[in-house]
Amino acid sequence: MVPHRGPNGYSIDDHEAVIYRAYMLTILLLLVKLDFDLYDVTFLNDVVAANCMYLAF
């Protein structure tokens, strides 16, 4: 059975795996950050920006 391919050539499953890894990375970074300062808004913005860049490329 051939997996369905998206317009960019990646399968839907591949794309979901990339998003899953990005969210897991975010959770890991947040758990590390919990030891210091959870309410550092600039850090949270950096994580969101990093995930956007990760998903874009």
Secondary structure as the mmCIF struct_conf table of DSSP 4:
data_model
#
loop_
_struct_conf.conf_type_id
_struct_conf.id
_struct_conf.beg_label_comp_id
_struct_conf.beg_label_asym_id
_struct_conf.beg_label_seq_id
_struct_conf.end_label_comp_id
_struct_conf.end_label_asym_id
_struct_conf.end_label_seq_id
HELX_LH_PP_P HELX_LH_PP_P1 VAL A 2 HIS A 4
STRN STRN1 ARG A 5 ARG A 5
TURN_TY1_P TURN_TY1_P1 PRO A 7 ASN A 8
BEND BEND1 GLY A 9 GLY A 9
STRN STRN2 SER A 11 SER A 11
HELX_RH_AL_P HELX_RH_AL_P1 ILE A 12 LEU A 34
TURN_TY1_P TURN_TY1_P2 ASP A 35 PHE A 36
TURN_TY1_P TURN_TY1_P3 LEU A 38 TYR A 39
HELX_RH_AL_P HELX_RH_AL_P2 VAL A 41 ALA A 56
#
